Each structure stands twice: as C-alpha cells, then as structure tokens.
Amino acid sequence: MTSVVSSPPRTIRIGSRKSQLALVQTYWVQEQLQKSFPDITFEVHTMSTQGDKILDVALAKIGDKGLFTKELEVGMLNQEIDFAVHSLKDLPTHLPEGLTLAAITERENPADALVVHEKHKDKQIDTLPEGAVIGTSSLRRLAQLRHHFPHFTFKDVRGNLITRLAKLDAGEYDALILAAAGLERLGMSERIHQVLPKEISLHAVGQGALGIECRADDSELLSLLKAIEHPQTRDRCLAERSFLRSLEGGCQVPIGVNTEISGENLTLTGIVASVDGQKFVKDTVTGIANNAEALGIELAELLRQQGAQEILSEIFAVIQRGS
C-alpha cells in the first residue's frame, strides 16, 4: 500500500513598514486572511523605508519613486517576503517589473481632516484666524488650501502620526490637515475636528484604501488575495490611478481626486493645481465602472487641454532645482 505524503501548508510572509499605522493596517490584513485560510500561516515581517528614515526634508524634495515602498518591493523580488501591504496612496502607479497590484481592500473615509489645537476647538477651517499656521507635508493639500485660504501660513510637518499630533498639541501649529482614514484606523477619530468637504480638498489618489502588492508569477497567492478585494473600491482606485498615471504625476504633486459609484456608473473628478494655488484646473467624467481605467485617461486628457501639463511641468522644474 502506497502512502500519500502531503506537503505542509505554506507559510506566507507579509511585508510591512514599521510605523504604527502601517502595522495596524498589516495586522488587519493578516487577520482577514487568517480567517479565510486557517490552515495557512501568515507571518508579518517589518522593514524601514526611505520615507521613514528621512524626516527632516519635505517629501516633494526627496522625490517619490517608491519613497515608502521600494525596500518592500526589493524584499519581494528577492523572495524575502511574499507580499506587502501599502497605503495605496503611497504606491506609485508604475510598479517594478515582476510585481503587480494583487488586491485593493474596502476603502475607509478617503477625505482629508482638520485637526486643531485646543485653543481653536470652536473654529472650522473657514473661521480660523488670519495667519493661522497650518501643518501639512502634502503639496496636494497645500495647493488646494492656498487656493481657498491664501491668508493662512503653511508649514511642513513630517514624522509619524503620533509625532505630528504631539507637535500640534505643543503649539507649533494651529491646525494640521491629515487623512481621516489614518486617524480612524488608529482609534483617534475623536481628533477629527472637521472632515473637509470635496469642494475644499479633493483627496489623494487611493487615499483610504490598502493596496496589496505581490510577485506577478505567484498565481497561488494572487488567488488567495482576492478574498480581501473590494470590487467597488478597486474600480474607484483604478480610475484614480489611471488618471494620475496618464498625467505622469507622482504621489507628491498637487493632483486631487474624488470618485463615486452609483449603480454601474462611476463618476471621477480631478484637479491639478499649482503649489501657490493660483493656477487650478478641475473637471469631471462619468462612465461605466467596469471601464474605470479608460475614465482616468479621459479625465487626464480633459485637464491636459485646460493646461494641466503646463502646471505640472512648472512644479517638476521647481522640485528638480530643489527649491
């Protein structure tokens, strides 16, 4: 009688940044997969990325070629980890050869949030005093807020979420603009003083969603990861990423988006703004959600016709000069 020897269940190694928010997000993915596949072991491995190490330079001046993802991607290509969990807004739209965006999880609130110093607890974004010091490390937020509120003073703020909130509470800033999703995932919803309406601040491409990246040839893992995919969020984010890719914009340029799905239709709104907020182009397209990436290309072309490429070229030239 021939005995059948079954191979042991696979151990899958998950890559994550070391920040508190990154780990909360990664452990959530681990938990969801463990529930779906109890016979498989999912291990978390942490790495530090360039964006985690350089905290005294504005993000736009460092560049965004995988600022928060490159080390994790090298780990996947070197077979040190099997997949990585990213805040989708940090994942470049052009991935290294051999890697693919395997799944996009259900989106948390993608909006930007106003977080204020205690002395401004009775204020909203439009009632903060003239000269109020607003902290943000995002050119996208900076450009839109300068467009609507030129009387504010804007100051770069780096560090993890806890560090930035500590700087606010110490009085270095009157208010911060942060992603609502990050605060909610860390159990800090009470710090959200105001969710900024889309009329003031369109959010970043992919904001609020998690992107799962893995090797393109790992068919077994690709199949498993579909268990945590959220189809509507994927359609919305693919449209947004296509829009960004078509404009050849990076994570650190003033490009904002908003997407909504109603039935089979997806509506995509996008803006491109100059850093000083003076130049500002915005438009909207609607189409079939299954055709999400084509909608992103269509919107990019509309904005290009309105001068978006000239605005971006000026920004890239300034960033390259390091000014």
Sine and cosine of phi, psi and omega as CSV:
sin_phi,cos_phi,sin_psi,cos_psi,sin_omega,cos_omega
0.00,0.00,0.77,-0.64,-0.04,-1.00
-1.00,-0.05,0.80,-0.60,0.03,-1.00
-1.00,0.04,0.60,-0.80,0.02,-1.00
-0.99,-0.14,0.85,-0.53,0.03,-1.00
-0.99,-0.13,0.91,-0.41,0.01,-1.00
-1.00,0.04,0.60,-0.80,0.01,-1.00
-0.96,0.29,0.55,-0.84,-0.01,-1.00
-0.91,0.42,0.48,-0.88,0.04,-1.00
-0.83,0.55,0.55,-0.83,-0.03,-1.00
-0.95,0.32,0.61,-0.79,0.18,-0.98
-0.99,-0.16,0.83,-0.56,-0.04,-1.00
-0.95,-0.31,0.80,-0.60,-0.08,-1.00
-0.99,-0.16,0.84,-0.54,-0.04,-1.00
-0.98,-0.20,0.78,-0.63,0.04,-1.00
-1.00,-0.08,0.63,-0.77,-0.01,-1.00
-0.53,-0.85,0.50,-0.87,0.24,-0.97
-0.92,0.39,0.25,-0.97,-0.08,-1.00
-1.00,0.00,-0.13,0.99,-0.07,-1.00
-0.90,0.43,0.40,-0.92,-0.03,-1.00
-0.85,0.52,-0.71,0.71,-0.02,-1.00
-0.91,0.41,-0.69,0.72,0.00,-1.00
-0.86,0.50,-0.65,0.76,-0.02,-1.00
-0.94,0.35,-0.63,0.78,0.07,-1.00
-0.85,0.52,-0.70,0.71,-0.01,-1.00
-0.91,0.40,-0.67,0.74,-0.04,-1.00
-0.93,0.36,-0.66,0.75,0.02,-1.00
-0.92,0.40,-0.51,0.86,0.07,-1.00
-0.91,0.42,-0.70,0.71,0.04,-1.00
-0.89,0.46,-0.70,0.71,0.03,-1.00
-0.84,0.55,-0.71,0.71,-0.02,-1.00
-0.89,0.46,-0.70,0.72,-0.01,-1.00
-0.89,0.45,-0.67,0.74,-0.01,-1.00
-0.94,0.34,-0.60,0.80,-0.01,-1.00
-0.90,0.43,-0.59,0.80,0.06,-1.00
-0.90,0.44,-0.65,0.76,-0.06,-1.00
-0.97,0.23,-0.51,0.86,-0.09,-1.00
-0.73,-0.68,0.96,0.29,-0.10,-1.00
-0.90,0.44,-0.33,0.94,-0.02,-1.00
-1.00,0.08,-0.11,0.99,0.00,-1.00
-0.97,-0.25,0.63,-0.78,0.06,-1.00
-1.00,-0.07,0.79,-0.62,0.04,-1.00
-0.91,-0.41,0.90,-0.44,-0.03,-1.00
-0.95,-0.31,0.62,-0.78,0.03,-1.00
-0.99,-0.17,0.79,-0.61,0.06,-1.00
-0.87,-0.50,0.76,-0.65,-0.07,-1.00
-0.97,-0.26,0.49,-0.87,0.03,-1.00
-0.61,-0.79,0.45,-0.90,0.12,-0.99
-0.99,-0.13,0.68,-0.73,0.02,-1.00
-0.97,-0.26,0.19,-0.98,0.00,-1.00
-0.84,0.54,-0.65,0.76,-0.01,-1.00
-0.90,0.43,-0.43,0.90,0.04,-1.00
-0.98,0.21,-0.44,0.90,-0.12,-0.99
-1.00,0.00,-0.54,0.84,-0.05,-1.00
-0.99,-0.17,0.98,-0.21,-0.11,-0.99
-0.91,-0.42,0.02,1.00,-0.05,-1.00
-0.93,-0.37,0.23,0.97,0.00,-1.00
-0.77,-0.64,0.65,-0.76,0.04,-1.00
-0.86,0.52,0.63,-0.78,-0.06,-1.00
-0.82,0.58,-0.67,0.74,-0.07,-1.00
-0.89,0.45,-0.47,0.88,-0.03,-1.00
-0.99,0.16,-0.36,0.93,0.03,-1.00
-0.98,0.21,-0.53,0.85,-0.14,-0.99
0.99,-0.17,0.24,-0.97,-0.10,-0.99
-0.77,-0.63,0.42,0.91,0.02,-1.00
-0.96,0.26,0.98,0.21,0.01,-1.00
0.95,0.30,0.59,0.81,-0.06,-1.00
-0.80,0.60,-0.64,0.77,-0.02,-1.00
-0.92,-0.39,0.21,0.98,-0.11,-0.99
-0.75,-0.66,-0.37,0.93,-0.20,-0.98
-0.85,0.53,-0.74,0.68,-0.04,-1.00
-0.88,0.48,-0.62,0.79,0.04,-1.00
-0.92,0.39,-0.61,0.79,0.00,-1.00
-0.93,0.38,-0.63,0.77,0.08,-1.00
-0.88,0.48,-0.65,0.76,0.03,-1.00
-0.87,0.49,-0.62,0.78,0.04,-1.00
-0.93,0.36,-0.72,0.70,-0.04,-1.00
-0.91,0.41,-0.47,0.88,0.03,-1.00
-1.00,0.01,0.12,0.99,0.03,-1.00
0.91,0.42,0.38,0.93,0.03,-1.00
-0.99,0.13,-0.53,0.85,0.10,-1.00
-0.72,-0.70,0.30,-0.95,-0.06,-1.00
-0.99,-0.16,-0.58,0.81,0.12,-0.99
-0.46,-0.89,0.26,-0.96,-0.03,-1.00
-0.80,-0.60,0.55,-0.84,0.06,-1.00
-0.97,-0.25,0.83,-0.55,-0.01,-1.00
-0.84,-0.54,0.50,-0.87,0.37,-0.93
-0.92,0.39,0.86,-0.51,-0.16,-0.99
-0.85,0.52,-0.49,0.87,0.00,-1.00
-0.91,0.42,-0.33,0.94,0.00,-1.00
-1.00,-0.02,-0.16,0.99,-0.10,-1.00
-1.00,0.01,0.89,-0.46,0.01,-1.00
-0.83,0.56,0.43,-0.90,-0.03,-1.00
-0.98,0.18,-0.28,0.96,0.12,-0.99
-0.95,-0.30,0.91,-0.42,-0.04,-1.00
-1.00,-0.10,0.44,-0.90,0.04,-1.00
-0.87,0.50,0.52,-0.86,0.04,-1.00
-0.85,0.53,0.73,-0.69,0.00,-1.00
0.99,-0.15,-0.15,0.99,0.01,-1.00
-0.88,-0.48,0.42,-0.91,-0.03,-1.00
-0.57,-0.82,0.40,-0.92,0.11,-0.99
-0.99,0.12,0.97,-0.24,-0.17,-0.99
-0.99,0.12,-0.56,0.83,-0.06,-1.00
-0.35,-0.93,0.47,-0.88,0.09,-1.00
-0.80,-0.60,0.81,-0.58,-0.09,-1.00
-1.00,0.10,0.23,-0.97,0.00,-1.00
-0.85,0.52,0.70,-0.71,-0.12,-0.99
-0.98,0.20,0.68,-0.73,0.24,-0.97
-0.99,0.14,-0.01,-1.00,0.02,-1.00
-0.82,0.58,0.89,-0.46,-0.06,-1.00
-0.99,0.12,-0.05,1.00,-0.14,-0.99
-0.95,0.32,0.32,-0.95,0.18,-0.98
-0.99,0.11,0.47,-0.88,-0.04,-1.00
-0.80,-0.60,0.59,-0.80,0.12,-0.99
-1.00,-0.03,0.80,-0.60,0.08,-1.00
-0.85,-0.52,0.83,-0.55,-0.15,-0.99
-0.93,-0.37,0.38,-0.92,0.19,-0.98
-0.93,0.37,0.48,-0.88,-0.06,-1.00
-0.77,0.64,-0.58,0.81,-0.08,-1.00
-0.93,0.36,-0.23,0.97,-0.01,-1.00
-0.93,-0.36,0.39,0.92,-0.11,-0.99
-0.91,0.41,-0.29,0.96,0.03,-1.00
-1.00,-0.10,0.13,0.99,-0.06,-1.00
-0.96,-0.29,0.36,-0.93,0.18,-0.98
-0.90,-0.45,0.07,-1.00,-0.06,-1.00
-0.84,0.55,-0.57,0.82,-0.07,-1.00
-1.00,0.00,0.03,1.00,0.05,-1.00
-0.87,-0.48,0.07,1.00,0.11,-0.99
-0.89,0.45,0.54,-0.84,-0.10,-0.99
-0.93,0.36,0.38,-0.92,0.06,-1.00
-0.86,0.52,0.70,-0.71,-0.01,-1.00
1.00,0.09,0.00,1.00,0.03,-1.00
-0.80,0.60,0.69,-0.72,-0.04,-1.00
-1.00,0.02,0.91,-0.41,-0.05,-1.00
-0.95,-0.30,0.81,-0.58,-0.02,-1.00
-0.99,-0.11,0.78,-0.63,0.12,-0.99
-0.37,-0.93,0.57,-0.82,0.07,-1.00
-0.97,-0.25,0.14,0.99,-0.10,-0.99
-0.96,-0.29,0.84,-0.54,0.08,-1.00
-0.90,0.43,-0.53,0.85,0.03,-1.00
-0.88,0.48,-0.76,0.66,0.02,-1.00
-0.91,0.40,-0.68,0.73,-0.03,-1.00
-0.84,0.54,-0.75,0.66,-0.05,-1.00
-0.89,0.46,-0.71,0.70,-0.04,-1.00
-0.93,0.37,-0.64,0.77,-0.01,-1.00
-0.94,0.33,-0.60,0.80,0.08,-1.00
-0.89,0.45,-0.57,0.82,0.03,-1.00
-0.90,0.44,-0.68,0.73,-0.06,-1.00
-1.00,0.02,-0.52,0.86,-0.11,-0.99
-0.74,-0.68,0.93,0.37,-0.05,-1.00
-0.91,0.41,-0.21,0.98,-0.04,-1.00
-1.00,0.07,-0.05,1.00,0.06,-1.00
-0.99,0.11,0.33,-0.94,0.16,-0.99
-0.96,-0.27,0.78,-0.63,-0.06,-1.00
-0.94,-0.35,0.68,-0.73,-0.08,-1.00
-0.69,-0.73,0.71,-0.70,-0.01,-1.00
-0.91,0.41,0.56,-0.83,0.08,-1.00
-0.65,-0.76,0.82,-0.58,0.00,-1.00
-0.86,-0.51,0.06,-1.00,-0.03,-1.00
0.97,-0.25,0.19,-0.98,0.02,-1.00
-0.95,0.32,0.09,-1.00,-0.11,-0.99
-0.86,0.52,-0.67,0.74,-0.01,-1.00
-0.89,0.45,-0.68,0.74,0.01,-1.00
-0.89,0.46,-0.70,0.72,-0.02,-1.00
-0.91,0.41,-0.64,0.77,0.03,-1.00
-0.92,0.40,-0.59,0.81,0.03,-1.00
-0.90,0.44,-0.63,0.78,0.04,-1.00
-0.91,0.42,-0.64,0.77,0.06,-1.00
-0.89,0.46,-0.75,0.66,-0.05,-1.00
-0.91,0.41,-0.44,0.90,0.03,-1.00
-0.99,0.17,-0.08,1.00,0.08,-1.00
1.00,-0.07,0.16,0.99,0.02,-1.00
-0.95,0.31,-0.37,0.93,-0.02,-1.00
-0.69,-0.73,0.44,-0.90,0.14,-0.99
-0.99,0.11,-0.50,0.86,-0.01,-1.00
-0.34,-0.94,0.37,-0.93,0.12,-0.99
-0.85,-0.53,0.46,-0.89,0.17,-0.99
-0.93,-0.38,0.88,-0.47,-0.09,-1.00
-0.75,-0.66,0.24,-0.97,0.07,-1.00
-0.97,0.24,0.80,-0.60,0.03,-1.00
-0.86,0.52,-0.61,0.79,-0.05,-1.00
-0.88,0.48,-0.66,0.75,-0.01,-1.00
-0.89,0.45,-0.69,0.73,0.03,-1.00
-0.90,0.44,-0.66,0.75,0.00,-1.00
-0.91,0.41,-0.66,0.75,-0.03,-1.00
-0.92,0.39,-0.47,0.88,0.01,-1.00
-1.00,-0.02,0.15,0.99,0.02,-1.00
0.95,0.31,0.48,0.88,-0.04,-1.00
-0.90,-0.43,0.53,0.85,-0.03,-1.00
-0.84,0.55,-0.47,0.89,-0.03,-1.00
-0.92,0.40,-0.32,0.95,0.03,-1.00
-0.99,0.17,-0.20,0.98,0.03,-1.00
-0.97,0.24,0.95,-0.31,-0.03,-1.00
-0.99,0.12,-0.59,0.81,0.01,-1.00
-0.43,-0.91,0.75,-0.66,0.16,-0.99
-0.99,0.11,0.86,-0.52,-0.08,-1.00
-0.95,0.30,0.77,-0.64,0.02,-1.00
-0.92,0.38,0.42,-0.91,-0.03,-1.00
-0.89,0.45,-0.36,0.93,0.04,-1.00
-0.92,0.39,-0.39,0.92,0.02,-1.00
-0.99,-0.16,-0.69,0.72,-0.08,-1.00
-0.60,-0.80,0.96,-0.29,0.17,-0.99
-0.96,0.27,0.62,-0.78,-0.14,-0.99
-0.98,0.18,0.12,-0.99,0.02,-1.00
-0.96,0.27,0.44,-0.90,0.09,-1.00
-0.84,0.54,0.82,-0.57,0.04,-1.00
0.99,0.17,-0.04,1.00,-0.08,-1.00
-0.85,0.52,0.69,-0.72,0.03,-1.00
1.00,-0.02,-0.19,0.98,0.00,-1.00
-0.93,-0.36,0.39,-0.92,0.09,-1.00
-0.97,-0.26,0.68,-0.73,0.06,-1.00
-0.95,-0.32,0.78,-0.62,0.00,-1.00
-0.97,-0.24,0.88,-0.47,-0.06,-1.00
-0.93,-0.37,0.69,-0.73,0.03,-1.00
-0.53,-0.85,0.05,-1.00,0.04,-1.00
-0.93,0.38,0.69,-0.72,-0.09,-1.00
-0.92,0.40,-0.38,0.92,-0.06,-1.00
-0.99,-0.10,0.08,1.00,0.00,-1.00
-1.00,-0.02,0.98,0.20,-0.11,-0.99
-0.89,0.46,-0.59,0.81,0.01,-1.00
-0.88,0.47,-0.73,0.68,-0.02,-1.00
-0.93,0.36,-0.64,0.77,0.04,-1.00
-0.84,0.55,-0.65,0.76,0.02,-1.00
-0.92,0.39,-0.67,0.74,0.00,-1.00
-0.89,0.45,-0.66,0.75,-0.11,-0.99
-0.93,0.37,-0.34,0.94,0.05,-1.00
-0.89,0.45,-0.29,0.96,0.00,-1.00
-0.90,0.43,-0.42,0.91,-0.03,-1.00
-0.94,-0.35,0.20,0.98,0.04,-1.00
-0.98,0.22,0.61,-0.79,0.08,-1.00
-0.90,-0.44,0.96,-0.30,-0.16,-0.99
-0.83,0.56,-0.68,0.73,-0.01,-1.00
-0.91,0.42,-0.67,0.74,0.03,-1.00
-0.90,0.44,-0.65,0.76,0.02,-1.00
-0.86,0.50,-0.72,0.70,0.01,-1.00
-0.87,0.49,-0.71,0.70,-0.01,-1.00
-0.87,0.49,-0.73,0.69,-0.08,-1.00
-0.96,0.29,-0.54,0.84,0.06,-1.00
-0.91,0.41,-0.60,0.80,0.07,-1.00
-0.90,0.45,-0.70,0.71,-0.01,-1.00
-0.90,0.44,-0.70,0.72,-0.03,-1.00
-0.93,0.36,-0.57,0.82,0.06,-1.00
-0.91,0.42,-0.65,0.76,0.06,-1.00
-0.86,0.51,-0.76,0.65,0.00,-1.00
-0.89,0.45,-0.72,0.70,-0.01,-1.00
-0.87,0.49,-0.65,0.76,-0.05,-1.00
-0.92,0.39,-0.49,0.87,0.05,-1.00
-1.00,0.05,-0.02,1.00,-0.04,-1.00
0.83,0.56,0.59,0.81,0.02,-1.00
-1.00,-0.08,0.52,-0.86,0.04,-1.00
-0.99,-0.16,-0.04,-1.00,-0.03,-1.00
-0.91,0.42,-0.40,0.92,-0.13,-0.99
-0.95,-0.30,0.56,0.83,0.08,-1.00
-0.87,-0.49,0.36,-0.93,-0.09,-1.00
-0.97,0.25,0.95,0.32,0.09,-1.00
-0.86,-0.51,0.83,-0.55,0.00,-1.00
-0.83,-0.55,0.40,-0.92,-0.06,-1.00
-0.61,-0.79,0.26,-0.96,0.22,-0.98
-0.49,-0.87,0.70,-0.72,0.02,-1.00
-0.77,-0.64,0.60,-0.80,0.06,-1.00
-0.65,-0.76,0.60,-0.80,0.05,-1.00
-0.89,-0.46,0.76,-0.65,0.07,-1.00
-0.74,-0.67,0.95,-0.33,-0.09,-1.00
0.90,0.44,-0.83,-0.56,0.01,-1.00
-1.00,-0.04,-0.06,1.00,-0.10,-0.99
-0.99,-0.14,0.62,-0.79,0.06,-1.00
-0.88,-0.48,0.75,-0.66,0.07,-1.00
-0.93,-0.36,0.81,-0.58,-0.05,-1.00
-0.86,-0.50,0.84,-0.54,0.08,-1.00
-0.92,-0.40,0.64,-0.77,0.01,-1.00
-0.62,-0.79,0.46,-0.89,0.09,-1.00
-0.74,-0.67,0.47,-0.88,0.22,-0.98
-0.77,-0.64,0.77,-0.63,-0.07,-1.00
-0.72,-0.69,0.48,-0.88,0.13,-0.99
-0.97,0.24,0.40,-0.92,-0.09,-1.00
-0.88,0.47,-0.52,0.86,0.02,-1.00
-0.99,0.15,-0.05,1.00,0.04,-1.00
0.98,0.19,0.04,1.00,-0.06,-1.00
-0.98,0.19,-0.61,0.79,0.02,-1.00
-0.97,-0.23,0.74,-0.68,-0.21,-0.98
-0.42,-0.91,0.91,-0.42,0.07,-1.00
-0.85,-0.52,0.63,-0.78,-0.12,-0.99
-0.51,-0.86,0.63,-0.78,0.05,-1.00
-0.36,-0.93,0.12,-0.99,-0.07,-1.00
-0.65,-0.76,0.62,-0.79,0.13,-0.99
-0.76,-0.65,0.45,-0.90,0.05,-1.00
-0.72,-0.69,0.64,-0.76,0.02,-1.00
-0.22,-0.98,-0.16,-0.99,-0.01,-1.00
-0.94,0.34,0.75,-0.66,-0.05,-1.00
-0.86,0.50,-0.54,0.84,0.02,-1.00
-0.91,0.42,-0.24,0.97,-0.01,-1.00
-0.95,-0.30,0.58,0.81,-0.18,-0.98
-0.83,0.55,-0.73,0.68,-0.09,-1.00
-0.92,0.39,-0.57,0.82,0.05,-1.00
-0.90,0.43,-0.57,0.82,0.04,-1.00
-0.91,0.43,-0.63,0.78,0.04,-1.00
-0.89,0.46,-0.66,0.75,0.03,-1.00
-0.91,0.42,-0.67,0.75,0.00,-1.00
-0.88,0.48,-0.70,0.71,-0.01,-1.00
-0.92,0.40,-0.64,0.77,0.03,-1.00
-0.86,0.51,-0.66,0.75,0.01,-1.00
-0.91,0.41,-0.65,0.76,0.05,-1.00
-0.86,0.52,-0.71,0.70,-0.02,-1.00
-0.95,0.31,-0.54,0.84,0.06,-1.00
-0.87,0.48,-0.63,0.77,0.03,-1.00
-0.91,0.40,-0.38,0.93,-0.01,-1.00
-0.99,-0.11,0.07,1.00,0.08,-1.00
0.95,-0.30,0.18,0.98,-0.04,-1.00
-0.87,0.50,-0.65,0.76,-0.07,-1.00
-0.90,0.43,-0.60,0.80,0.03,-1.00
-0.91,0.41,-0.65,0.76,0.03,-1.00
-0.88,0.47,-0.73,0.69,-0.02,-1.00
-0.91,0.41,-0.62,0.78,0.00,-1.00
-0.88,0.47,-0.65,0.76,0.04,-1.00
-0.90,0.44,-0.66,0.75,0.00,-1.00
-0.91,0.41,-0.72,0.70,0.00,-1.00
-0.87,0.50,-0.62,0.79,-0.02,-1.00
-0.91,0.42,-0.64,0.77,0.02,-1.00
-0.92,0.39,-0.70,0.72,-0.01,-1.00
-0.89,0.46,-0.66,0.75,-0.01,-1.00
-0.91,0.41,-0.51,0.86,0.05,-1.00
-0.97,0.25,-0.24,0.97,0.01,-1.00
0.97,0.24,0.38,0.92,-0.01,-1.00
-0.99,-0.14,0.00,0.00,0.00,0.00
